[in-house]
């Protein structure tokens, strides 16, 4: 069998070098595309997933705190209403006692 001509060996070497060059070019293109995408993300002011999760957790905590504050406020409003009702009942009783003493000629009518 005859030996291969040197031409085929040279051709195989050139093809191997070309493949290596194309692989290098592919890596450079990938790096450039990645850089452009990162730049576009910065311009769009997009956030990373970790940042979104952190803000979501803060919002949930704030919401829970707000609900607790609303419940406490409702309890305090009910307590104030009960105290005002009790004070109104005492004032009404005192007012009727003052009116009764004025009719009887008590201290309220003695000034005349």
Secondary structure, DSSP 8 states (H G I E B T S, - for coil): -----HHHHHHHHHHHHHHHHHHHHHHHHHHHHHHHHHHHHHHHT---HHHHHHHHHHHHHHHHHHHHHHHHHHHHHHHHHHHHHHHHHHHHHHHHHHHHHHHTT-TTTTT-
